[in-house]
Amino acid sequence: MAFARFVRQAIDEAREERGWTVADLASHTGVGRSTVFRWLAGDWQDYPELAKVRGFCAALDLPVAAAFRALGLPDAGPSPLRHGRDDSPVEADVRVILQRLADPTVPAEEKHHIRDLLRYLARRPIRRAG
């Protein structure tokens, strides 16, 4: 719901400051009206397409990091995962996964499988050597 609030605030500001309707917003951001309404309703099976979130933010001069935080994702700004020269193998793997999830050419089904596996790994109990 945090992302829905983020989108609502962005739409309200675009309406007040620029006089944009939802149709105007869709044409300027490249995010379709139906997608905007789904975002507002919090109605998505997985995370919204990150490329669309980036386009939405860019067109409205909003920080992408704020949108990502609302989605519970890592910030989009510079970080060791993006620009570090001495990446550990784990950081390199995480960077590749994040890039795949953000890549608009990666099929939605593959992104869904990646997210399912990440959810499984995040929730499984940690086994301690004993």
C-alpha positions as CSV (number, residue, x, y, z in Angstrom):
1,M,0.0,0.0,0.0
2,A,3.0,2.3,0.5
3,F,3.5,2.3,-3.3
4,A,-0.2,3.1,-3.9
5,R,0.2,6.1,-1.6
6,F,3.3,7.2,-3.5
7,V,1.5,7.0,-6.8
8,R,-1.6,8.8,-5.4
9,Q,0.6,11.7,-4.2
10,A,2.5,11.9,-7.5
11,I,-0.8,12.0,-9.4
12,D,-2.2,14.7,-7.1
13,E,0.9,16.8,-7.4
14,A,0.9,16.4,-11.3
15,R,-2.7,17.5,-11.3
16,E,-2.1,20.5,-9.0
17,E,1.2,21.6,-10.5
18,R,0.9,20.7,-14.1
19,G,-2.9,20.4,-14.6
20,W,-2.4,16.8,-15.8
21,T,-5.2,14.3,-16.0
22,V,-4.5,10.5,-15.7
23,A,-4.5,10.4,-19.5
24,D,-1.9,13.2,-19.6
25,L,0.1,11.4,-17.0
26,A,0.0,8.1,-19.0
27,S,1.2,9.8,-22.2
28,H,4.0,11.7,-20.4
29,T,5.3,8.8,-18.4
30,G,4.7,5.9,-20.8
31,V,2.7,4.1,-18.1
32,G,-0.7,3.1,-19.4
33,R,-3.9,4.3,-17.7
34,S,-4.9,0.8,-16.6
35,T,-1.4,0.3,-15.1
36,V,-1.7,3.6,-13.2
37,F,-5.1,2.5,-11.8
38,R,-3.8,-0.9,-10.8
39,W,-0.9,0.8,-9.0
40,L,-3.4,3.1,-7.2
41,A,-5.4,0.1,-6.2
42,G,-2.4,-1.9,-5.1
43,D,-3.5,-4.5,-7.6
44,W,-0.4,-6.3,-9.0
45,Q,0.6,-9.9,-8.7
46,D,4.3,-9.2,-8.4
47,Y,6.2,-6.0,-8.2
48,P,5.3,-3.4,-10.9
49,E,7.7,-3.4,-13.8
50,L,10.7,-1.5,-12.6
51,A,11.3,0.1,-16.0
52,K,7.8,1.6,-15.8
53,V,8.4,2.8,-12.3
54,R,11.6,4.5,-13.5
55,G,9.8,6.1,-16.4
56,F,7.0,7.3,-14.2
57,C,9.4,8.9,-11.8
58,A,11.6,10.4,-14.5
59,A,8.6,12.1,-16.2
60,L,7.4,13.6,-12.9
61,D,10.9,14.5,-11.5
62,L,10.5,12.1,-8.6
63,P,13.3,10.2,-7.0
64,V,13.3,6.6,-8.1
65,A,14.7,5.6,-4.8
66,A,11.5,6.8,-3.0
67,A,9.4,4.7,-5.3
68,F,11.7,1.7,-4.7
69,R,11.5,2.2,-0.9
70,A,7.7,2.3,-1.2
71,L,7.9,-1.1,-2.9
72,G,10.3,-2.4,-0.3
73,L,13.2,-2.7,-2.8
74,P,16.8,-1.4,-2.6
75,D,17.3,2.2,-3.7
76,A,18.1,2.8,-7.3
77,G,20.9,5.2,-6.6
78,P,24.6,4.6,-6.5
79,S,25.6,1.8,-4.3
80,P,28.3,-0.8,-3.9
81,L,26.0,-3.2,-5.8
82,R,26.1,-1.0,-8.8
83,H,29.4,0.7,-8.9
84,G,31.8,-1.2,-6.6
85,R,35.1,-2.2,-8.2
86,D,35.8,-5.0,-5.6
87,D,32.4,-6.7,-5.8
88,S,32.1,-9.8,-3.7
89,P,30.6,-12.8,-5.5
90,V,27.4,-12.3,-3.6
91,E,27.2,-8.6,-4.5
92,A,27.8,-9.4,-8.1
93,D,25.0,-12.1,-8.1
94,V,22.6,-9.7,-6.4
95,R,23.4,-7.0,-9.0
96,V,22.7,-9.4,-11.8
97,I,19.4,-10.4,-10.3
98,L,18.3,-6.8,-9.8
99,Q,19.3,-6.0,-13.4
100,R,17.2,-8.9,-14.6
101,L,14.2,-7.8,-12.6
102,A,14.5,-4.3,-14.0
103,D,15.1,-5.3,-17.6
104,P,12.0,-4.8,-19.7
105,T,13.1,-7.4,-22.2
106,V,13.1,-10.2,-19.5
107,P,9.8,-12.1,-19.8
108,A,7.4,-11.6,-16.9
109,E,7.3,-15.4,-16.3
110,E,11.1,-15.4,-15.7
111,K,10.8,-12.4,-13.3
112,H,8.0,-14.3,-11.5
113,H,10.2,-17.4,-11.0
114,I,13.1,-15.2,-9.7
115,R,10.8,-13.5,-7.2
116,D,9.2,-16.8,-6.1
117,L,12.7,-18.3,-5.5
118,L,13.8,-15.2,-3.6
119,R,10.7,-15.3,-1.4
120,Y,11.3,-19.0,-0.6
121,L,14.9,-18.3,0.3
122,A,14.1,-15.3,2.4
123,R,11.5,-17.3,4.4
124,R,13.2,-20.6,4.9
125,P,14.6,-21.3,8.4
126,I,18.3,-20.9,8.8
127,R,19.9,-24.2,9.8
128,R,22.7,-23.8,12.3
129,A,25.6,-26.2,12.3
130,G,25.6,-28.1,15.5
